[in-house]
Amino acid sequence: MMPRLFLAGLVISLLLASPAWAQKDTVKISRAIADLGSQNPETRWDAVIRLIGWGQAPLPYLMRALESQDEQTRAYAALTCGKIGPAAEQAVPCLARLLSDSSPSVREKSAEALGAMGRRAAPAAEALLSCLEDKDPFVSGKSADALSKIGTTALPGLLNTLHNGTPSARWSATI
């Protein structure tokens, strides 16, 4: 009887304590999101590592960071989504929009993140296909790589690009 009461008390106390832990995580996640825009590359990378450690928990914050006015924040938020991988599937629409960002770094990291999500990034295939013609070779290369990881869903678009695309897009589509 005594152990059951102890366990019940322990469970109740843990449940009551949960909101405080959740608040601490929220503060830590918010700080890490802010660090994505740091001028110090080591601070940015450290923030990526910390955010990855929380799994899906930072995704709502990352989704807002993908819309940031700051280029570094957008780029590193996209990178973090890619490192989280397929579990960050809800970020696919935001990442697809960022493929037309004015910053080549943001476009490249967004394409890379979509590639890390594999088949779950299929809704972004059309946007990735248009990036095969990007003037930045890193963007077109990462887009081609992402399309190859999406799989057969992207095949018709790739074949069309091979037949009708510009020379640089055709080259990217063959990679």
C-alpha positions as CSV (number, residue, x, y, z in Angstrom):
1,M,0.0,0.0,0.0
2,M,2.8,2.4,0.9
3,P,4.7,2.0,-2.4
4,R,1.5,2.7,-4.4
5,L,0.9,5.9,-2.5
6,F,4.5,6.9,-3.0
7,L,4.2,6.3,-6.7
8,A,1.0,8.2,-7.0
9,G,2.5,11.1,-5.1
10,L,5.6,11.0,-7.4
11,V,3.5,11.0,-10.5
12,I,1.3,13.8,-9.3
13,S,4.3,15.9,-8.3
14,L,6.0,15.2,-11.7
15,L,2.8,16.3,-13.5
16,L,2.6,19.5,-11.5
17,A,6.3,20.2,-12.2
18,S,6.1,19.7,-16.0
19,P,5.0,23.2,-16.9
20,A,8.1,24.6,-15.2
21,W,10.3,22.3,-17.2
22,A,8.4,23.1,-20.4
23,Q,8.9,26.9,-19.7
24,K,12.7,26.3,-19.3
25,D,12.8,24.5,-22.6
26,T,10.9,27.3,-24.3
27,V,13.3,29.8,-23.0
28,K,16.3,27.7,-24.1
29,I,14.8,27.1,-27.5
30,S,14.1,30.8,-27.9
31,R,17.7,31.6,-27.1
32,A,19.0,29.1,-29.5
33,I,16.7,30.5,-32.3
34,A,18.0,34.0,-31.6
35,D,21.6,32.6,-31.8
36,L,20.9,31.4,-35.4
37,G,21.3,35.0,-36.4
38,S,24.5,35.6,-34.6
39,Q,27.4,37.2,-36.4
40,N,29.7,34.5,-34.9
41,P,29.6,31.3,-37.0
42,E,30.5,29.2,-34.0
43,T,27.5,30.5,-32.1
44,R,25.3,29.8,-35.0
45,W,26.5,26.2,-35.4
46,D,26.2,25.7,-31.6
47,A,22.6,26.8,-31.8
48,V,21.9,24.3,-34.6
49,I,23.4,21.5,-32.5
50,R,21.3,22.5,-29.5
51,L,18.1,22.8,-31.5
52,I,18.6,19.4,-33.1
53,G,18.9,17.9,-29.6
54,W,15.3,18.9,-28.9
55,G,14.0,16.9,-31.9
56,Q,10.6,18.2,-33.0
57,A,10.1,20.6,-30.1
58,P,11.7,23.7,-31.8
59,L,9.7,23.3,-35.1
60,P,7.2,26.0,-34.3
61,Y,10.0,28.4,-33.5
62,L,12.0,27.3,-36.6
63,M,8.9,27.9,-38.8
64,R,8.8,31.5,-37.5
65,A,12.6,31.8,-38.0
66,L,12.3,30.7,-41.6
67,E,10.2,33.9,-42.1
68,S,12.8,36.2,-40.4
69,Q,14.0,39.4,-42.0
70,D,17.6,38.3,-41.1
71,E,19.2,36.3,-43.9
72,Q,21.5,34.3,-41.5
73,T,18.5,33.4,-39.3
74,R,16.6,32.1,-42.3
75,A,19.6,30.1,-43.7
76,Y,20.4,28.5,-40.4
77,A,16.8,27.7,-39.6
78,A,16.6,25.9,-42.9
79,L,19.8,24.1,-42.1
80,T,18.4,23.0,-38.7
81,C,15.2,21.7,-40.3
82,G,17.3,19.6,-42.6
83,K,19.3,18.2,-39.7
84,I,16.1,17.3,-38.0
85,G,15.2,15.5,-41.2
86,P,11.9,13.9,-42.1
87,A,10.5,14.7,-38.7
88,A,10.5,18.4,-39.8
89,E,8.1,17.6,-42.6
90,Q,5.7,20.5,-41.6
91,A,8.4,22.9,-42.7
92,V,8.3,21.8,-46.3
93,P,5.9,24.6,-47.5
94,C,8.1,27.3,-45.9
95,L,11.3,25.7,-47.3
96,A,9.8,25.5,-50.8
97,R,8.9,29.3,-50.6
98,L,12.5,30.0,-49.5
99,L,13.8,28.4,-52.8
100,S,13.0,31.8,-54.3
101,D,14.6,33.9,-51.6
102,S,17.0,36.7,-52.7
103,S,19.9,35.1,-50.8
104,P,21.7,32.2,-52.5
105,S,22.7,30.9,-49.0
106,V,19.1,30.7,-48.0
107,R,18.1,29.0,-51.3
108,E,21.0,26.5,-51.0
109,K,20.2,25.6,-47.3
110,S,16.5,25.2,-48.1
111,A,17.2,22.9,-51.0
112,E,19.6,20.9,-48.8
113,A,17.0,20.7,-46.0
114,L,14.3,19.4,-48.5
115,G,16.8,16.8,-49.7
116,A,17.2,15.6,-46.1
117,M,13.5,15.0,-45.9
118,G,13.5,12.7,-48.8
119,R,10.1,11.6,-50.1
120,R,8.3,13.8,-47.6
121,A,9.5,16.8,-49.5
122,A,7.6,15.8,-52.7
123,P,5.3,18.8,-52.4
124,A,8.3,21.0,-53.1
125,A,9.4,19.1,-56.3
126,E,8.1,21.8,-58.6
127,A,10.0,24.6,-56.8
128,L,13.1,22.4,-56.7
129,L,12.8,21.8,-60.5
130,S,12.8,25.6,-61.1
131,C,15.9,25.9,-59.0
132,L,17.8,23.7,-61.5
133,E,18.2,26.9,-63.5
134,D,19.5,28.9,-60.6
135,K,22.6,30.9,-61.4
136,D,24.3,29.8,-58.2
137,P,25.8,26.3,-58.9
138,F,25.4,25.4,-55.2
139,V,21.7,26.0,-55.3
140,S,21.2,24.1,-58.6
141,G,23.3,21.2,-57.3
142,K,21.5,21.0,-53.9
143,S,18.2,21.1,-55.8
144,A,19.2,18.3,-58.1
145,D,20.4,16.3,-55.1
146,A,17.1,16.9,-53.3
147,L,15.1,15.9,-56.3
148,S,17.0,12.6,-56.5
149,K,16.1,11.9,-52.9
150,I,12.4,12.7,-53.4
151,G,12.4,9.8,-55.8
152,T,10.0,8.9,-58.6
153,T,7.6,11.7,-57.8
154,A,10.1,14.1,-59.3
155,L,11.0,12.0,-62.3
156,P,8.5,13.5,-64.8
157,G,9.8,17.0,-64.1
158,L,13.4,15.9,-64.3
159,L,12.7,14.3,-67.7
160,N,11.0,17.4,-69.0
161,T,14.0,19.5,-67.8
162,L,16.3,17.1,-69.6
163,H,14.4,17.7,-72.9
164,N,13.3,21.3,-72.6
165,G,15.5,23.0,-70.0
166,T,18.3,25.4,-70.5
167,P,21.8,23.9,-70.8
168,S,22.7,24.6,-67.2
169,A,19.3,23.1,-66.0
170,R,19.8,20.0,-68.1
171,W,23.3,19.6,-66.6
172,S,21.9,19.9,-63.1
173,A,19.1,17.4,-63.9
174,T,21.7,14.8,-65.0
175,I,23.6,14.9,-61.7
